Amino acid sequence: MANIKFFSGKTTPIEMHRVRIIQKLNLLPIEERQAAIKQAGNNTFLLKNADVFLDMLTDSGVNAMSNDQLAAMSQADDSYAGSATFYRLEKALQHVFEMEYFLPAHQGRACEHVLSKTFVKKGQVVPMNYHFTTSKAHITELGGEILEIPVKDAFEMTSTCPFKGNMDIDALKKVIAERGKEGIAYVRMEAGTNLIGGQPFSLENLLAVSKICRASGIPLVQDVSLLSDNLHFIKQREASCKDKSIHEIAKAMAAASDIIYFSGRKLGFARGGGICTGNKQYYLDIRGFIPLYEGFLTYGGMSVREMEALAVGMYETLDEDVISQGPQFIEFMTNELIKHNVPVVTPPGGLGCHLNARDFLPHLPQTQYTAGALASALYIISGVRGMERGTMSEQRNEDGTEPLAHMELVRLALPRRVFTMSQIVYAVDRINWLYQNRNLVGGLQWLDEPKILRFFYGTLEPIGDWQQKLAAKFKKDFGDSL
Ligand SMILES: Cc1ncc(COP(=O)(O)O)c(C=O)c1O
């Protein structure tokens, strides 16, 4: 990571890249923002991007590409079978992970689909440090269940634990003793746990999990979609890794796993996905599902142009200056919000800055979708689009009861290399104003609640007229400012 000291003594994260292609942004007046969120059913997924000022919904597929990636796209070979592009991507992945076999898939959830089809049988459990929405849905769809066994700190909003994504080793031993090898489809470790604030696990923890899995003959599957952040944190926070190169850490992580899979919308700053393994039998077991669901073995549903960009992005992931930009900006934003007493998840993780909605809006019950309401309010007063990561993102139980999420978070993703420092400063300013006016924010209720992955396309309405009151207060304080 570039060590750049400032004469002023204040350290500000500094971009180790320059902007050469730009996209014009729009900041609508508040009345239009109110109308837009109403039309979107208070679901930020349903907002039109033209109505969004800073799109902090996700880091998925919206990371900025480098000049080398763009250049590589022009050499894409679009042969249906045996494309040179495939072999370039395979070579890049073999270089990074030193695993022999690579199966392409159109994105991360497609990998989860084929892995679940291959390994999960009805009644089996998949122990994991924490679930991701699509990973859980694919496992439960096949009659499997997930068991989350992170360390206790994972659920502490504010903590000094550097590795809140670690798995509880004793809990893993216990579930193996109780369910046996036959009762466990595989163990899943998610690098940079998405739903609990982009929190990393340590290499030490991964190695301990791996040792237990290998002794028990249970496959260890690693979701490395958010690997670049996790690599950065291992290097920065794990004393025994501080002198290791990013590549050495990546190789050690891969060597500990039987299978790794990823969303290329996150890892590699492009779009796509894939599965890597060093185990020939696993490769053969999974392989048949790729042409069946994804596409032929040399493209797997991906566009060849994206595959070229992904190959270059994999090499860029080994550059510490590249992968540290996101976590450093997130740390800056988190610390600025803390200065205004805004409740946020600490320590800052990868992926984005996470607002702790339950402490932000303590007057709202989780059944009124605290984080969803906060995301809606934030859009109205700033044009910033965040993502609800709380009860709305859960699946309603079969008996109709609502499974309240462990955490109610609004994730403000910072797609890699996309935002400038002044945009972060603007977002902090508006969030601070919202926090000062938090009592004006009310709850939400469903208008249309889909059964599967409801958070993506379900619609909600405000309970009462709080959105009008919030907008009126904004007008009073900001006058004719956007
Ligand atoms: C950790 C993790 N796994 C899997 C996925 C699914 O990937 P995709 O969106 O490419 O289907 C995501 C996407 O956000 C993710 O964060």
The ligand as an SDF file (V2000), in Angstrom:
LIG
                    3D

 16 16  0  0  0  0  0  0  0  0999 V2000
  -20.1890  -12.9630   -1.1790 C   0  0  0  0  0  0  0  0  0  0  0  0
  -21.0450  -13.0810   -2.3840 C   0  0  0  0  0  0  0  0  0  0  0  0
  -21.2780  -14.2850   -2.9290 N   0  0  0  0  0  0  0  0  0  0  0  0
  -22.0240  -14.4380   -4.0220 C   0  0  0  0  0  0  0  0  0  0  0  0
  -22.5990  -13.3570   -4.6550 C   0  0  0  0  0  0  0  0  0  0  0  0
  -23.4610  -13.5500   -5.8640 C   0  0  0  0  0  0  0  0  0  0  0  0
  -22.8010  -13.0810   -6.9830 O   0  0  0  0  0  0  0  0  0  0  0  0
  -23.5800  -12.5060   -8.2690 P   0  0  0  0  0  0  0  0  0  0  0  0
  -24.2510  -11.2440   -7.8660 O   0  0  0  0  0  0  0  0  0  0  0  0
  -22.5100  -12.3220   -9.2890 O   0  0  0  0  0  0  0  0  0  0  0  0
  -24.5550  -13.5410   -8.6680 O   0  0  0  0  0  0  0  0  0  0  0  0
  -22.3680  -12.0880   -4.1340 C   0  0  0  0  0  0  0  0  0  0  0  0
  -22.9930  -10.9150   -4.7730 C   0  0  0  0  0  0  0  0  0  0  0  0
  -23.1390   -9.8610   -4.2260 O   0  0  0  0  0  0  0  0  0  0  0  0
  -21.5840  -11.9500   -2.9700 C   0  0  0  0  0  0  0  0  0  0  0  0
  -21.3430  -10.7520   -2.4070 O   0  0  0  0  0  0  0  0  0  0  0  0
  1  2  1  0
  2  3  1  0
  2 15  2  0
  3  4  2  0
  4  5  1  0
  5  6  1  0
  5 12  2  0
  6  7  1  0
  7  8  1  0
  8  9  2  0
  8 10  1  0
  8 11  1  0
 12 13  1  0
 12 15  1  0
 13 14  2  0
 15 16  1  0
M  END
$$$$
